[in-house]
């Protein structure tokens, strides 16, 4: 996604959405923590507005991924459903 468009969405559409504790169930689901986060494309929501971002997958469960990505100079973090994440293709995003 174009950087300027993403910055506008992040500024105007509402807060970055993340999965809730009830959805994640981290108290009963095993979590994998990757020492070398993997590049990916991920769908996130700012308020009700979806955006496809270049991200890194840092942690995951069977159903969800913890991602981080940048909007301008700001690092953002969120948990999203695993189905919202696609690994980046080798040699590029």
N, CA, C and O atoms as a MOPAC input file, in Angstrom:
PM7 MOZYME 1SCF
protein

 N      0.85200 1    -1.16800 1     0.00000 1
 C      0.00000 1     0.00000 1     0.00000 1
 C      0.89400 1     1.22600 1     0.00000 1
 O      1.93600 1     1.25000 1     0.65500 1
 N      0.48400 1     2.22600 1    -0.72800 1
 C      1.20500 1     3.48700 1    -0.79600 1
 C      1.36000 1     4.06300 1     0.61500 1
 O      0.40400 1     4.10500 1     1.39000 1
 N      2.56400 1     4.50000 1     0.92800 1
 C      2.86900 1     4.99600 1     2.27200 1
 C      1.97000 1     6.16100 1     2.67100 1
 O      1.48200 1     6.20500 1     3.80000 1
 N      1.74600 1     7.09700 1     1.76500 1
 C      0.91100 1     8.26800 1     2.09100 1
 C     -0.53200 1     7.86900 1     2.36900 1
 O     -1.17600 1     8.41800 1     3.26300 1
 N     -1.03400 1     6.90900 1     1.59800 1
 C     -2.40900 1     6.44800 1     1.82600 1
 C     -2.51100 1     5.76700 1     3.17900 1
 O     -3.45500 1     6.00900 1     3.93000 1
 N     -1.53600 1     4.91100 1     3.49600 1
 C     -1.54300 1     4.22400 1     4.78800 1
 C     -1.46400 1     5.23000 1     5.93600 1
 O     -2.17200 1     5.07800 1     6.93200 1
 N     -0.62400 1     6.24500 1     5.81500 1
 C     -0.52400 1     7.26400 1     6.86600 1
 C     -1.85000 1     8.00000 1     7.03900 1
 O     -2.25000 1     8.29700 1     8.16400 1
 N     -2.52500 1     8.29200 1     5.94700 1
 C     -3.81800 1     8.97700 1     6.03800 1
 C     -4.85900 1     8.08800 1     6.71100 1
 O     -5.61100 1     8.54400 1     7.57200 1
 N     -4.90000 1     6.80700 1     6.31200 1
 C     -5.85300 1     5.87700 1     6.92800 1
 C     -5.59600 1     5.77600 1     8.43000 1
 O     -6.52600 1     5.84500 1     9.23400 1
 N     -4.31200 1     5.61000 1     8.80200 1
 C     -3.96600 1     5.47300 1    10.22000 1
 C     -4.33800 1     6.72200 1    11.01100 1
 O     -4.72300 1     6.62600 1    12.17700 1
 N     -4.22900 1     7.87700 1    10.39400 1
 C     -4.52400 1     9.13300 1    11.08800 1
 C     -6.01400 1     9.41700 1    11.18500 1
 O     -6.46900 1    10.03300 1    12.14900 1
 N     -6.78500 1     8.96800 1    10.18300 1
 C     -8.18100 1     9.40500 1    10.09400 1
 C     -9.23200 1     8.32700 1    10.35200 1
 O    -10.35100 1     8.65200 1    10.74800 1
 N     -8.90000 1     7.05700 1    10.13900 1
 C     -9.93000 1     6.01100 1    10.14800 1
 C    -10.25200 1     5.46900 1    11.53500 1
 O    -11.29100 1     4.83500 1    11.72100 1
 N     -9.40000 1     5.70100 1    12.49000 1
 C     -9.63200 1     5.16000 1    13.82400 1
 C     -8.44400 1     4.34900 1    14.27700 1
 O     -7.48200 1     4.17500 1    13.52900 1
 N     -8.50300 1     3.84900 1    15.50500 1
 C     -7.36300 1     3.12700 1    16.05800 1
 C     -7.13400 1     1.78000 1    15.37300 1
 O     -8.05600 1     1.17700 1    14.82300 1
 N     -5.88000 1     1.32700 1    15.42000 1
 C     -5.52900 1     0.00400 1    14.92300 1
 C     -6.26100 1    -1.04700 1    15.74600 1
 O     -6.21100 1    -1.01700 1    16.97500 1
 N     -6.93300 1    -1.96500 1    15.08400 1
 C     -7.67600 1    -3.02700 1    15.75600 1
 C     -6.76600 1    -4.23400 1    15.98300 1
 O     -5.91100 1    -4.52900 1    15.14700 1
 N     -6.93800 1    -4.91800 1    17.08000 1
 C     -6.19200 1    -6.12700 1    17.40700 1
 C     -7.17000 1    -7.13100 1    18.00100 1
 O     -8.20000 1    -6.75300 1    18.56000 1
 N     -6.84600 1    -8.39300 1    17.87800 1
 C     -7.71400 1    -9.41400 1    18.45700 1
 C     -7.75300 1    -9.27500 1    19.97800 1
 O     -6.77900 1    -8.84900 1    20.59900 1
 N     -8.87300 1    -9.63400 1    20.55800 1
 C     -9.05100 1    -9.53300 1    22.01000 1
 C     -8.44500 1   -10.73700 1    22.71900 1
 O     -8.11800 1   -11.74200 1    22.08800 1
 N     -8.30100 1   -10.62700 1    24.01300 1
 C     -7.80500 1   -11.74600 1    24.83200 1
 C     -8.70200 1   -12.97100 1    24.69700 1
 O     -8.21500 1   -14.10000 1    24.64500 1
 N    -10.01000 1   -12.74400 1    24.64100 1
 C    -10.94600 1   -13.86200 1    24.49100 1
 C    -10.74800 1   -14.56700 1    23.15200 1
 O    -10.85400 1   -15.79100 1    23.07300 1
 N    -10.46500 1   -13.80700 1    22.10900 1
 C    -10.22500 1   -14.41600 1    20.79600 1
 C     -8.89000 1   -15.14100 1    20.75100 1
 O     -8.78500 1   -16.21000 1    20.15100 1
 N     -7.86700 1   -14.57000 1    21.38100 1
 C     -6.52700 1   -15.15700 1    21.33200 1
 C     -6.37600 1   -16.40600 1    22.19900 1
 O     -5.70700 1   -17.36200 1    21.80600 1
 N     -6.99600 1   -16.39600 1    23.37300 1
 C     -6.90100 1   -17.52300 1    24.30700 1
 C     -5.45000 1   -17.89900 1    24.61600 1
 O     -5.10200 1   -19.07900 1    24.65400 1
 N     -4.61400 1   -16.89200 1    24.83400 1
 C     -3.19700 1   -17.14000 1    25.08700 1
 C     -2.94500 1   -17.89900 1    26.38200 1
 O     -1.85600 1   -18.43200 1    26.59100 1
 N     -3.95100 1   -17.94900 1    27.24900 1
 C     -3.81200 1   -18.69600 1    28.49300 1
 C     -3.89400 1   -20.20400 1    28.27000 1
 O     -3.50500 1   -20.97700 1    29.14600 1
 N     -4.39400 1   -20.63400 1    27.10900 1
 C     -4.50800 1   -22.07200 1    26.82800 1
 C     -3.88700 1   -22.49100 1    25.49700 1
 O     -3.65300 1   -23.67800 1    25.27200 1
 N     -3.62100 1   -21.53700 1    24.62000 1
 C     -3.04000 1   -21.84000 1    23.31400 1
 C     -1.52500 1   -21.67600 1    23.35400 1
 O     -1.03600 1   -20.67700 1    23.88200 1
 N     -0.76300 1   -22.64000 1    22.80600 1
 C      0.68500 1   -22.46100 1    22.74000 1
 C      1.04300 1   -21.32400 1    21.77800 1
 O      0.41000 1   -21.14700 1    20.73800 1
 N      2.06900 1   -20.56100 1    22.15100 1
 C      2.52900 1   -19.43800 1    21.34000 1
 C      3.96200 1   -19.70200 1    20.89300 1
 O      4.81800 1   -20.04900 1    21.70800 1
 N      4.21700 1   -19.53900 1    19.61700 1
 C      5.57600 1   -19.63000 1    19.08300 1
 C      6.13000 1   -18.22000 1    18.95700 1
 O      5.47700 1   -17.33600 1    18.40400 1
 N      7.33400 1   -18.01300 1    19.47200 1
 C      8.00800 1   -16.72400 1    19.36200 1
 C      9.19600 1   -16.92400 1    18.43700 1
 O     10.06400 1   -17.75700 1    18.70200 1
 N      9.23400 1   -16.16300 1    17.35500 1
 C     10.27800 1   -16.31700 1    16.34800 1
 C     11.40100 1   -15.31900 1    16.60600 1
 O     11.14600 1   -14.11500 1    16.62100 1
 N     12.64700 1   -15.78400 1    16.81300 1
 C     13.74500 1   -14.84600 1    17.02900 1
 C     14.10200 1   -14.06700 1    15.76200 1
 O     14.76700 1   -13.03300 1    15.82500 1
 N     13.65400 1   -14.57500 1    14.61100 1
 C     13.87200 1   -13.88700 1    13.33000 1
 C     12.51900 1   -13.70200 1    12.64500 1
 O     12.11100 1   -14.53500 1    11.83600 1
 N     11.83200 1   -12.61800 1    12.96500 1
 C     10.49800 1   -12.40200 1    12.39100 1
 C     10.49300 1   -12.53800 1    10.86200 1
 O     11.44100 1   -12.14300 1    10.18300 1
 N      9.41100 1   -13.10200 1    10.34900 1
 C      9.28200 1   -13.39200 1     8.92000 1
 C      8.48600 1   -12.29500 1     8.20400 1
 O      7.44300 1   -11.86900 1     8.70000 1
 N      8.96500 1   -11.83600 1     7.04600 1
 C      8.20900 1   -10.83100 1     6.29200 1
 C      6.91400 1   -11.41000 1     5.74100 1
 O      6.84700 1   -12.58100 1     5.36600 1
 N      5.89800 1   -10.57600 1     5.70100 1
 C      4.58600 1   -11.01500 1     5.22600 1
 C      3.77200 1    -9.81200 1     4.78300 1
 O      4.14000 1    -8.66600 1     5.04100 1
 N      2.67400 1   -10.08500 1     4.12000 1
 C      1.62900 1    -9.10300 1     3.85700 1
 C      0.51200 1    -9.44200 1     4.82800 1
 O      0.19600 1   -10.61400 1     5.03000 1
 N     -0.08000 1    -8.43300 1     5.42400 1
 C     -1.14000 1    -8.69900 1     6.39700 1
 C     -2.24900 1    -7.66100 1     6.26300 1
 O     -1.99900 1    -6.47700 1     6.03700 1
 N     -3.47400 1    -8.13800 1     6.40800 1
 C     -4.62900 1    -7.25200 1     6.44900 1
 C     -4.84000 1    -6.80300 1     7.87800 1
 O     -4.94600 1    -7.62600 1     8.78800 1
 N     -4.90100 1    -5.50100 1     8.07600 1
 C     -5.19100 1    -4.91600 1     9.37900 1
 C     -6.37700 1    -3.97700 1     9.21300 1
 O     -6.79300 1    -3.68100 1     8.09200 1
 N     -6.91600 1    -3.51400 1    10.32700 1
 C     -8.01500 1    -2.54000 1    10.29300 1
 C     -7.68100 1    -1.37200 1    11.20000 1
 O     -7.26600 1    -1.54100 1    12.34700 1
 N     -7.87200 1    -0.18900 1    10.65400 1
 C     -7.84600 1     1.03800 1    11.43300 1
 C     -9.29700 1     1.46300 1    11.52000 1
 O     -9.89100 1     1.86600 1    10.51900 1
 N     -9.87200 1     1.37500 1    12.70700 1
 C    -11.31000 1     1.55900 1    12.82700 1
 C    -11.97200 1     0.47400 1    11.99300 1
 O    -11.69700 1    -0.71100 1    12.18200 1
 N    -12.84100 1     0.86900 1    11.07200 1
 C    -13.51300 1    -0.09500 1    10.19800 1
 C    -12.85000 1    -0.18700 1     8.82200 1
 O    -13.35700 1    -0.87900 1     7.93800 1
 N    -11.72100 1     0.50300 1     8.63200 1
 C    -11.07500 1     0.56900 1     7.32200 1
 C     -9.96400 1    -0.47200 1     7.21100 1
 O     -9.01500 1    -0.44100 1     7.99500 1
 N    -10.06400 1    -1.40100 1     6.24200 1
 C     -9.01300 1    -2.39100 1     6.06200 1
 C     -7.83300 1    -1.81000 1     5.28600 1
 O     -8.00200 1    -0.91800 1     4.45500 1
 N     -6.63800 1    -2.32600 1     5.56600 1
 C     -5.42900 1    -1.92600 1     4.84700 1
 C     -4.50400 1    -3.13200 1     4.75900 1
 O     -4.35100 1    -3.87600 1     5.72800 1
 N     -3.89400 1    -3.32100 1     3.60700 1
 C     -2.90900 1    -4.38000 1     3.40600 1
 C     -1.53200 1    -3.77300 1     3.63300 1
 O     -1.15100 1    -2.82300 1     2.95000 1
 N     -0.77700 1    -4.32000 1     4.59600 1
 C      0.51600 1    -3.74200 1     4.96800 1
 C      1.63800 1    -4.76000 1     4.81600 1
 O      1.42000 1    -5.97000 1     4.87300 1
 N      2.84300 1    -4.23600 1     4.62100 1
 C      4.04600 1    -5.05100 1     4.70000 1
 C      4.37100 1    -5.17700 1     6.17800 1
 O      4.51300 1    -4.17400 1     6.87700 1
 N      4.48600 1    -6.39000 1     6.64700 1
 C      4.65100 1    -6.60700 1     8.08500 1
 C      5.69000 1    -7.68800 1     8.34100 1
 O      6.21100 1    -8.30700 1     7.41300 1
 N      5.97500 1    -7.89800 1     9.60700 1
 C      6.77000 1    -9.03100 1    10.06500 1
 C      5.93100 1    -9.81400 1    11.05700 1
 O      5.28300 1    -9.23800 1    11.93100 1
 N      5.94800 1   -11.12500 1    10.91800 1
 C      5.25600 1   -12.00800 1    11.86200 1
 C      6.25100 1   -12.35200 1    12.96300 1
 O      7.29300 1   -12.95700 1    12.71100 1
 N      5.91300 1   -11.95500 1    14.18600 1
 C      6.81200 1   -12.11800 1    15.33100 1
 C      6.45000 1   -13.30400 1    16.21900 1
 O      7.32300 1   -13.94700 1    16.80200 1
 N      5.15400 1   -13.58600 1    16.31400 1
 C      4.62100 1   -14.66600 1    17.16000 1
 C      3.40500 1   -15.23600 1    16.46300 1
 O      2.80900 1   -14.59800 1    15.59600 1
 N      3.04500 1   -16.45000 1    16.85600 1
 C      1.81200 1   -17.00000 1    16.31500 1
 C      1.28400 1   -18.12400 1    17.18300 1
 O      2.01300 1   -18.74700 1    17.95500 1
 N     -0.00500 1   -18.35800 1    17.03000 1
 C     -0.68400 1   -19.51700 1    17.60300 1
 C     -1.24100 1   -20.28900 1    16.40600 1
 O     -0.93700 1   -19.95900 1    15.26000 1
 N     -2.03400 1   -21.28900 1    16.66200 1
 C     -2.64300 1   -22.04200 1    15.56300 1
 C     -3.59000 1   -21.16900 1    14.74700 1
 O     -3.80400 1   -21.42800 1    13.56300 1
 N     -4.16300 1   -20.13200 1    15.37200 1
 C     -5.19400 1   -19.33000 1    14.71100 1
 C     -4.83700 1   -17.87500 1    14.45400 1
 O     -5.50800 1   -17.22100 1    13.65500 1
 N     -3.80900 1   -17.34600 1    15.09900 1
 C     -3.53800 1   -15.91200 1    15.02800 1
 C     -2.04400 1   -15.63100 1    14.90900 1
 O     -1.20900 1   -16.46200 1    15.26800 1
 N     -1.72300 1   -14.43600 1    14.39500 1
 C     -0.33700 1   -13.98800 1    14.26100 1
 C     -0.17700 1   -12.61200 1    14.89500 1
 O     -1.02500 1   -11.73500 1    14.73400 1
 N      0.91600 1   -12.44300 1    15.61100 1
 C      1.29500 1   -11.12400 1    16.10500 1
 C      2.21700 1   -10.51600 1    15.06300 1
 O      3.25200 1   -11.08900 1    14.72500 1
 N      1.83400 1    -9.34700 1    14.55400 1
 C      2.62000 1    -8.70500 1    13.51300 1
 C      3.09600 1    -7.34400 1    13.98900 1
 O      2.55100 1    -6.76700 1    14.93000 1
 N      4.12600 1    -6.84400 1    13.31600 1
 C      4.55200 1    -5.46200 1    13.50600 1
 C      4.79800 1    -4.87300 1    12.11900 1
 O      5.20700 1    -5.56900 1    11.18900 1
 N      4.53800 1    -3.58500 1    12.01000 1
 C      4.73300 1    -2.89300 1    10.74400 1
 C      4.90300 1    -1.41500 1    11.03900 1
 O      4.66600 1    -0.96900 1    12.16100 1
 N      5.30900 1    -0.66200 1    10.04000 1
 C      5.54600 1     0.76400 1    10.22300 1
 C      4.51500 1     1.58300 1     9.46000 1
 O      4.12000 1     1.25700 1     8.34000 1
 N      4.10300 1     2.64500 1    10.10600 1
 C      3.30900 1     3.68600 1     9.46200 1
 C      4.13500 1     4.94600 1     9.64700 1
 O      4.17100 1     5.51800 1    10.73700 1
 N      4.79500 1     5.37600 1     8.58500 1
 C      5.73400 1     6.48400 1     8.70700 1
 C      6.85800 1     6.07500 1     9.63800 1
 O      7.51700 1     5.05800 1     9.42100 1
 N      7.07400 1     6.86400 1    10.66800 1
 C      8.13200 1     6.58100 1    11.64400 1
 C      7.63200 1     5.77100 1    12.85000 1
 O      8.40600 1     5.47100 1    13.75900 1
 N      6.36300 1     5.42500 1    12.85700 1
 C      5.76000 1     4.75100 1    14.00500 1
 C      5.66100 1     3.25000 1    13.78500 1
 O      5.13200 1     2.80000 1    12.76800 1
 N      6.17400 1     2.47100 1    14.74300 1
 C      6.00700 1     1.02200 1    14.68800 1
 C      4.65600 1     0.66400 1    15.29900 1
 O      4.32200 1     1.10300 1    16.39900 1
 N      3.89500 1    -0.13000 1    14.57700 1
 C      2.57800 1    -0.57000 1    15.02800 1
 C      2.64700 1    -2.07200 1    15.27500 1
 O      3.40100 1    -2.78200 1    14.60900 1
 N      1.85500 1    -2.55600 1    16.23900 1
 C      1.79100 1    -3.98600 1    16.55000 1
 C      0.34200 1    -4.38100 1    16.73600 1
 O     -0.45300 1    -3.62900 1    17.30100 1
 N      0.00200 1    -5.57900 1    16.25200 1
 C     -1.36500 1    -6.07700 1    16.40800 1
 C     -1.36900 1    -7.59200 1    16.26900 1
 O     -0.49500 1    -8.18300 1    15.63600 1
 N     -2.37400 1    -8.19800 1    16.87700 1
 C     -2.67900 1    -9.60100 1    16.64100 1
 C     -3.79200 1    -9.64800 1    15.59000 1
 O     -4.80100 1    -8.95500 1    15.71100 1
 N     -3.59400 1   -10.47300 1    14.55900 1
 C     -4.60100 1   -10.64900 1    13.50800 1
 C     -4.82700 1   -12.13800 1    13.29500 1
 O     -3.99300 1   -12.95800 1    13.68000 1
 N     -5.95300 1   -12.48700 1    12.68300 1
 C     -6.19500 1   -13.89400 1    12.36000 1
 C     -5.14100 1   -14.38200 1    11.37300 1
 O     -4.73700 1   -13.64100 1    10.47700 1
 N     -4.69900 1   -15.61000 1    11.53200 1
 C     -3.67300 1   -16.18200 1    10.65200 1
 C     -4.08500 1   -16.12500 1     9.18200 1
 O     -3.23400 1   -15.98100 1     8.30400 1
 N     -5.36400 1   -16.23600 1     8.91500 1
 C     -5.83800 1   -16.19300 1     7.53000 1
 C     -5.70100 1   -14.79700 1     6.91100 1
 O     -5.86700 1   -14.64800 1     5.70000 1
 N     -5.40300 1   -13.77800 1     7.71500 1
 C     -5.20100 1   -12.42500 1     7.20300 1
 C     -3.75800 1   -12.17600 1     6.80100 1
 O     -3.41700 1   -11.07700 1     6.36300 1
 N     -2.89900 1   -13.19300 1     6.94500 1
 C     -1.47400 1   -13.04400 1     6.71600 1
 C     -1.02100 1   -13.96600 1     5.58700 1
 O     -1.38400 1   -15.14100 1     5.53600 1
 N     -0.21700 1   -13.40000 1     4.68000 1
 C      0.37700 1   -14.16900 1     3.59300 1
 C      1.88500 1   -13.98300 1     3.64200 1
 O      2.35400 1   -12.84400 1     3.65000 1
 N      2.66400 1   -15.06700 1     3.67600 1
 C      4.12200 1   -14.89400 1     3.67100 1
 C      4.58500 1   -14.10500 1     2.44400 1
 O      4.03300 1   -14.25200 1     1.35400 1
 N      5.60200 1   -13.27200 1     2.63900 1
 C      6.16200 1   -12.52300 1     1.51600 1
 C      6.84900 1   -13.50900 1     0.57300 1
 O      7.41500 1   -14.51100 1     1.01000 1
 N      6.79200 1   -13.21500 1    -0.70000 1
 C      7.42500 1   -14.09900 1    -1.67400 1
 C      8.94800 1   -13.96000 1    -1.56100 1
 O      9.45200 1   -12.88000 1    -1.25400 1
 N      9.67700 1   -15.05500 1    -1.80800 1
 C     11.14400 1   -14.98800 1    -1.73400 1
 C     11.68400 1   -13.94600 1    -2.71100 1
 O     11.22700 1   -13.84700 1    -3.85000 1
 N     12.64800 1   -13.18500 1    -2.25300 1
 C     13.26500 1   -12.18800 1    -3.11500 1
 C     12.50200 1   -10.87800 1    -3.20100 1
 O     12.88600 1    -9.99600 1    -3.97000 1
 N     11.44500 1   -10.73000 1    -2.44000 1
 C     10.70900 1    -9.46000 1    -2.49200 1
 C      9.37400 1    -9.59100 1    -1.83200 1
 O      8.95500 1   -10.68300 1    -1.44900 1
 N      8.69800 1    -8.46300 1    -1.69800 1
 C      7.38600 1    -8.46100 1    -1.05600 1
 C      6.30300 1    -8.28900 1    -2.07100 1
 O      5.12400 1    -8.26300 1    -1.71700 1

